[in-house]
Amino acid sequence: MSRGHSKKWKKWSLAVLAVSTATGGTYTLPHVFAAEKDGQTSQLAQQASAASVQAEVVAPVIAVDPKKDSISASRKALIKLGMMNLSTAAASDLYSSESLLRQLKQARHRANKVAFDPKASADQIYYASRRLEASIDRYNKGTVSSAEVLGKILKYEKAFVLNSKNEHALNEIERFALKGIKEAQAKLAADSTEAGVQAAYKHFLSINADANDRKPIELQKSIDFLQRYQENYAVKIADAGSSAKEVMLQREIYEKAAKAMQSAIDAKVRKNEMTVASANVINAYWAFLEGMRLSDDLKQARPLLDSPIGKEEGQYTASSLRALEYAINKAESSLKQSEIGEELEQAREKLAVAVTTFKASRN
């Protein structure tokens, strides 16, 4: 089921993302749990005829008007966009850069703050939807930029939905998903311009999200999923002791994500909301783990600031010490401000380079 590997990301079929995450499985489990050793990580990172084709990108979600529609309708639209965000990351991952994927995840994270805030107003939800959809469109233009790329994606997804079966053997939801793929293919065949590609792809993502939402949730699997994360989170906090205070932001982000998923479980929400809530827990847990690791790295790096300065053997230059101090300050700032696992991981990498460079500068 794997599409292949880039430097950091694992590619999954859109169908795999929709099914496994929402049922309590994981579209990616990029992070070690408490009983595992550092380094044992597998990373991330997901889903008309020709005569009716329109060149502009379809925008079926942001049509919800907070002044005319209920807040529940606005929230459902935002959740659907969250599902489309996950889906495009899974479907087009093979064609994107780490930077684009990171930006897409950042947009999803910001939107989830609103989507899972029970006190968010209709206007807040609506404008969060607008911003999230704009980020999806930007990502799509940077990844699925040609008819050839989209053709490959749609062909892959069609084969996955069929799974070597005859169309007549598909269930109702599978037929609905297949219909969306065929419609996207028809749109693409009728208009292979850049605008046509984006319209066809957006249509596919929208229909796929609708197909996912029609599936039943397996509540016990979602309960087990959250329980596993909660148990391992508790163990990590206990093992960290007083040092866990240094990652308060990442702890807050994870605890909010876990609370949101528990609320989704209690309310027995529809599949899209459970899918997005599950992915939110995964990503928040990853940020927490990367925060813990960055905290540990900082503990190792800070004593180096007491290294002797001078020109004698075994001493360091003042400039090398200043460079190390700057890197440590940057890493500390990331720990206080970053809510995304990739950002914290990048901060760790930069700190490691600075420490290595400093040690190599010894006279």
C-alpha positions as CSV (number, residue, x, y, z in Angstrom):
1,M,0.0,0.0,0.0
2,S,3.0,2.3,0.1
3,R,3.6,4.7,-2.7
4,G,7.3,4.9,-1.9
5,H,9.5,7.0,0.3
6,S,10.9,10.6,0.2
7,K,13.4,11.7,2.8
8,K,11.0,12.0,5.6
9,W,7.5,11.0,4.5
10,K,5.6,7.8,3.9
11,K,3.0,7.9,1.1
12,W,-0.3,6.1,1.6
13,S,-3.2,5.7,-0.6
14,L,-6.0,8.1,0.1
15,A,-8.3,5.2,0.8
16,V,-5.9,3.9,3.5
17,L,-5.8,7.2,5.2
18,A,-9.6,7.5,5.3
19,V,-10.1,4.0,6.6
20,S,-7.3,3.4,9.1
21,T,-7.2,6.7,10.8
22,A,-10.8,7.1,11.4
23,T,-11.2,3.6,12.8
24,G,-8.6,4.1,15.4
25,G,-5.7,3.0,13.2
26,T,-3.1,5.5,12.1
27,Y,-2.4,6.8,8.6
28,T,1.1,7.3,10.1
29,L,2.6,6.5,13.4
30,P,5.8,8.5,13.1
31,H,6.7,8.5,16.7
32,V,8.0,6.1,19.3
33,F,5.9,5.2,22.2
34,A,7.3,5.0,25.8
35,A,8.4,1.4,25.5
36,E,10.3,2.0,22.3
37,K,13.8,3.2,21.8
38,D,14.7,6.5,20.2
39,G,15.4,6.1,16.6
40,Q,12.7,3.5,16.0
41,T,10.6,5.9,14.1
42,S,8.7,5.4,11.0
43,Q,7.2,8.6,9.6
44,L,4.7,10.0,8.2
45,A,2.7,11.5,6.5
46,Q,-3.1,10.2,2.5
47,Q,-8.0,10.9,-1.1
48,A,-19.7,14.8,-14.5
49,S,-19.3,14.3,-17.4
50,A,-16.8,16.1,-19.6
51,A,-19.5,18.4,-20.9
52,S,-20.1,19.9,-17.5
53,V,-16.4,20.7,-16.8
54,Q,-15.7,24.2,-15.4
55,A,-12.2,25.7,-15.6
56,E,-12.3,27.4,-12.2
57,V,-11.4,25.5,-9.1
58,V,-14.5,24.2,-7.5
59,A,-15.1,25.5,-3.9
60,P,-18.0,23.4,-2.5
61,V,-17.0,23.9,1.1
62,I,-16.7,27.6,1.7
63,A,-20.2,28.2,0.3
64,V,-21.4,27.9,3.9
65,D,-22.5,31.4,5.0
66,P,-22.2,32.0,8.7
67,K,-25.1,34.6,8.5
68,K,-27.4,32.1,6.8
69,D,-26.3,28.7,7.9
70,S,-26.0,27.1,11.4
71,I,-22.8,27.0,13.3
72,S,-22.9,23.2,13.1
73,A,-23.0,23.5,9.3
74,S,-20.0,25.8,9.4
75,R,-18.1,23.5,11.6
76,K,-18.9,20.5,9.4
77,A,-17.5,22.4,6.5
78,L,-14.3,23.1,8.4
79,I,-14.0,19.5,9.4
80,K,-14.5,18.5,5.7
81,L,-11.7,20.8,4.7
82,G,-9.5,19.2,7.4
83,M,-10.2,15.9,5.8
84,M,-9.3,17.3,2.4
85,N,-6.1,18.6,3.9
86,L,-5.2,15.2,5.1
87,S,-6.3,13.6,1.9
88,T,-4.2,15.8,-0.4
89,A,-1.1,15.2,1.8
90,A,-1.6,11.5,1.4
91,A,-2.5,11.5,-2.3
92,S,0.1,14.0,-3.6
93,D,2.8,13.4,-1.0
94,L,5.1,11.8,-3.6
95,Y,5.2,15.0,-5.6
96,S,5.7,17.5,-2.8
97,S,8.6,18.9,-0.9
98,E,9.0,18.7,2.9
99,S,8.5,22.4,3.0
100,L,5.1,22.3,1.3
101,L,4.0,19.4,3.5
102,R,5.1,21.3,6.6
103,Q,3.1,24.4,5.5
104,L,0.1,22.3,4.9
105,K,0.3,20.7,8.3
106,Q,0.7,24.1,9.9
107,A,-2.5,25.3,8.2
108,R,-4.3,22.2,9.4
109,H,-3.0,22.8,13.0
110,R,-4.3,26.3,13.0
111,A,-7.7,25.3,11.6
112,N,-8.0,22.5,14.2
113,K,-7.7,25.0,17.0
114,V,-10.9,26.5,15.8
115,A,-12.6,23.3,14.6
116,F,-12.3,21.7,18.0
117,D,-13.0,24.8,20.1
118,P,-16.6,24.5,21.3
119,K,-16.7,28.2,22.0
120,A,-15.6,29.2,18.5
121,S,-18.1,31.6,16.8
122,A,-19.7,31.0,13.4
123,D,-17.5,33.8,12.0
124,Q,-14.4,32.3,13.4
125,I,-15.2,28.9,12.0
126,Y,-16.1,30.4,8.6
127,Y,-12.9,32.4,8.2
128,A,-10.8,29.5,9.5
129,S,-12.4,27.5,6.6
130,R,-11.5,30.2,4.1
131,R,-7.9,30.3,5.2
132,L,-7.6,26.5,5.3
133,E,-9.1,26.1,1.8
134,A,-6.7,28.7,0.5
135,S,-3.8,26.8,2.0
136,I,-5.0,23.6,0.4
137,D,-5.3,25.3,-3.0
138,R,-1.7,26.7,-2.7
139,Y,-0.4,23.3,-1.8
140,N,-2.2,21.6,-4.6
141,K,-0.8,24.1,-7.1
142,G,2.7,23.3,-5.9
143,T,2.3,19.6,-6.1
144,V,-0.4,18.5,-8.6
145,S,0.7,21.0,-11.2
146,S,0.2,18.9,-14.4
147,A,-2.4,16.7,-16.0
148,E,0.2,13.9,-16.0
149,V,0.7,14.0,-12.2
150,L,-3.1,14.1,-11.5
151,G,-3.6,11.3,-14.0
152,K,-1.3,9.1,-12.1
153,I,-2.9,9.9,-8.8
154,L,-6.4,9.2,-10.1
155,K,-5.3,6.0,-11.7
156,Y,-3.7,4.8,-8.5
157,E,-6.7,5.7,-6.4
158,K,-9.1,4.0,-8.9
159,A,-7.1,0.8,-8.7
160,F,-7.0,0.9,-5.0
161,V,-10.8,1.4,-4.7
162,L,-11.4,-1.5,-7.1
163,N,-8.8,-3.7,-5.4
164,S,-8.9,-6.1,-8.3
165,K,-12.7,-6.4,-8.0
166,N,-15.3,-5.9,-10.6
167,E,-17.2,-2.6,-10.2
168,H,-20.4,-4.5,-9.5
169,A,-18.8,-6.1,-6.5
170,L,-18.2,-2.8,-4.8
171,N,-20.3,-1.6,-1.9
172,E,-22.3,1.6,-2.0
173,I,-19.6,3.8,-0.5
174,E,-16.9,2.3,-2.8
175,R,-19.1,3.0,-5.8
176,F,-19.6,6.6,-4.6
177,A,-15.8,7.1,-4.3
178,L,-15.2,5.5,-7.7
179,K,-17.8,7.8,-9.2
180,G,-15.9,10.8,-7.9
181,I,-12.6,9.5,-9.3
182,K,-14.3,9.0,-12.7
183,E,-15.8,12.4,-12.6
184,A,-12.4,13.9,-11.9
185,Q,-10.9,11.9,-14.8
186,A,-13.6,13.2,-17.1
187,K,-12.9,16.8,-16.0
188,L,-9.2,16.3,-16.5
189,A,-9.8,14.9,-20.0
190,A,-11.9,17.8,-21.0
191,D,-9.5,20.5,-19.6
192,S,-5.9,19.7,-19.0
193,T,-4.9,23.3,-18.4
194,E,-3.5,24.3,-15.0
195,A,-6.9,25.6,-13.9
196,G,-8.6,22.4,-15.2
197,V,-6.1,20.2,-13.3
198,Q,-6.8,22.1,-10.1
199,A,-10.6,21.9,-10.6
200,A,-10.5,18.2,-11.3
201,Y,-8.3,17.5,-8.3
202,K,-10.4,19.7,-5.9
203,H,-13.5,17.8,-7.1
204,F,-11.8,14.5,-6.4
205,L,-10.8,15.6,-2.9
206,S,-14.2,16.9,-2.1
207,I,-16.0,13.7,-3.2
208,N,-13.5,11.6,-1.4
209,A,-14.1,13.4,1.8
210,D,-17.9,12.9,1.4
211,A,-17.3,9.2,0.8
212,N,-15.2,8.9,3.9
213,D,-17.9,10.7,6.0
214,R,-20.5,8.0,4.9
215,K,-18.5,5.2,6.5
216,P,-19.4,4.1,10.0
217,I,-16.9,4.7,12.7
218,E,-15.7,1.7,14.8
219,L,-16.0,3.4,18.1
220,Q,-14.1,0.8,20.2
221,K,-11.0,1.1,17.9
222,S,-11.1,4.9,18.4
223,I,-11.3,4.4,22.1
224,D,-8.4,2.0,22.1
225,F,-6.4,4.3,19.9
226,L,-6.8,7.2,22.3
227,Q,-6.1,5.1,25.3
228,R,-2.8,3.9,23.9
229,Y,-1.7,7.4,23.3
230,Q,-2.8,8.6,26.7
231,E,-1.0,5.7,28.5
232,N,2.2,6.4,26.7
233,Y,1.9,10.1,27.2
234,A,1.5,9.5,30.9
235,V,4.6,7.3,31.0
236,K,6.7,9.9,29.1
237,I,5.7,12.6,31.6
238,A,6.4,10.4,34.6
239,D,9.9,9.5,33.2
240,A,10.7,13.1,32.5
241,G,10.0,14.2,36.1
242,S,10.6,17.9,36.7
243,S,12.1,18.4,33.2
244,A,8.6,18.0,31.7
245,K,7.9,21.6,32.7
246,E,10.2,22.7,29.9
247,V,7.7,21.4,27.3
248,M,4.5,23.0,28.7
249,L,3.4,24.3,25.3
250,Q,3.7,20.9,23.6
251,R,2.0,19.3,26.6
252,E,-0.9,21.7,26.3
253,I,-1.2,21.1,22.6
254,Y,-1.4,17.3,23.0
255,E,-3.8,17.5,26.0
256,K,-6.2,19.7,24.0
257,A,-6.0,17.3,21.0
258,A,-6.7,14.3,23.3
259,K,-9.6,16.1,24.9
260,A,-11.0,17.0,21.5
261,M,-10.9,13.3,20.4
262,Q,-12.5,12.2,23.7
263,S,-15.3,14.6,23.0
264,A,-15.6,13.2,19.5
265,I,-15.8,9.7,20.9
266,D,-18.4,10.7,23.5
267,A,-20.5,12.4,20.9
268,K,-20.1,9.5,18.4
269,V,-19.4,11.9,15.7
270,R,-19.3,11.2,12.0
271,K,-16.3,9.6,10.3
272,N,-14.6,12.8,9.0
273,E,-14.5,14.4,12.4
274,M,-13.1,11.3,14.0
275,T,-10.5,11.0,11.2
276,V,-9.4,14.6,11.7
277,A,-9.4,14.3,15.5
278,S,-7.3,11.1,15.3
279,A,-4.7,12.8,13.1
280,N,-4.7,15.8,15.4
281,V,-3.7,13.5,18.3
282,I,-1.0,11.9,16.3
283,N,0.6,15.2,15.3
284,A,0.2,16.7,18.7
285,Y,1.9,13.7,20.3
286,W,4.7,13.9,17.8
287,A,5.2,17.6,18.7
288,F,5.3,16.6,22.4
289,L,7.9,13.9,21.8
290,E,10.1,16.2,19.7
291,G,9.8,18.8,22.4
292,M,11.0,16.3,25.0
293,R,13.9,15.4,22.8
294,L,14.8,19.0,22.2
295,S,14.7,19.6,25.9
296,D,17.1,16.7,26.5
297,D,19.4,18.0,23.8
298,L,19.4,21.5,25.4
299,K,20.4,20.0,28.7
300,Q,23.4,18.4,27.0
301,A,24.3,21.6,25.1
302,R,24.0,24.3,27.9
303,P,27.0,23.1,29.9
304,L,29.2,23.7,26.9
305,L,28.7,27.4,27.4
306,D,31.0,27.1,30.4
307,S,33.9,25.9,28.2
308,P,37.2,27.8,28.6
309,I,37.8,30.6,26.2
310,G,41.3,31.4,24.9
311,K,44.0,30.5,22.5
312,E,45.6,27.7,24.5
313,E,45.1,24.0,23.8
314,G,41.7,22.7,24.8
315,Q,40.2,26.2,24.8
316,Y,37.6,27.7,22.4
317,T,37.4,31.0,20.6
318,A,34.9,33.7,21.8
319,S,33.2,33.7,18.4
320,S,32.6,29.9,18.5
321,L,31.1,30.3,21.9
322,R,28.8,33.1,20.7
323,A,27.7,31.0,17.8
324,L,26.8,28.1,20.2
325,E,25.0,30.5,22.5
326,Y,22.9,31.8,19.6
327,A,22.0,28.3,18.5
328,I,20.9,27.4,22.1
329,N,18.8,30.5,22.3
330,K,17.1,29.7,19.0
331,A,16.4,26.2,20.2
332,E,15.0,27.4,23.5
333,S,12.8,29.8,21.5
334,S,11.5,27.0,19.4
335,L,10.7,25.0,22.5
336,K,8.6,27.8,23.9
337,Q,6.8,28.7,20.7
338,S,6.7,25.7,18.2
339,E,3.5,23.6,18.1
340,I,4.5,21.5,15.1
341,G,6.7,18.3,15.3
342,E,8.6,19.1,12.1
343,E,9.6,22.5,13.4
344,L,10.9,21.1,16.7
345,E,12.7,18.3,14.8
346,Q,14.3,20.9,12.6
347,A,15.3,22.9,15.7
348,R,17.0,19.8,17.1
349,E,18.9,19.2,13.9
350,K,20.2,22.8,13.8
351,L,21.2,22.6,17.5
352,A,23.1,19.3,16.8
353,V,25.0,20.9,13.9
354,A,25.9,23.9,16.2
355,V,27.2,21.6,19.0
356,T,29.2,19.5,16.5
357,T,30.7,22.7,15.0
358,F,31.5,24.1,18.4
359,K,33.3,20.9,19.6
360,A,35.3,20.8,16.3
361,S,36.6,24.4,17.0
362,R,38.5,23.4,20.1
363,N,42.1,24.4,20.0
